[in-house]
Amino acid sequence: MKNFINRPIPRLLRYELLLKGIVEETPEGHEDHETIPNVIDIIKSLGKETEPGVQTAKQKVEMWRYGANLVFKSGETIVRHSLKASYDVT
């Protein structure tokens, strides 16, 4: 799950690196020499805008992992807030 959540953003940021390499090889007079830096700026801003969502998703995955690894004692009552129900461990 963690890899699924993280994939699109790093891929997007890799495009920034790729485009920087392309713009370095683009001749001065070529129209892409002016356009590519604009695209790079857009990609950077998208990366910044998505960062809070990525952090939230990472935290959710971490909480799911913690929840999956919890071990309860026999006879203990468990309240699961996501399901709003109580369960007795037997």
Secondary structure as GFF3:
##gff-version 3
##sequence-region A 1 90
A	DSSP	alpha_helix	2	6	.	.	.	ID=ss1
A	DSSP	alpha_helix	8	25	.	.	.	ID=ss2
A	DSSP	alpha_helix	32	68	.	.	.	ID=ss3
A	DSSP	beta_strand	77	80	.	.	.	ID=ss4
A	DSSP	beta_strand	85	88	.	.	.	ID=ss5
###
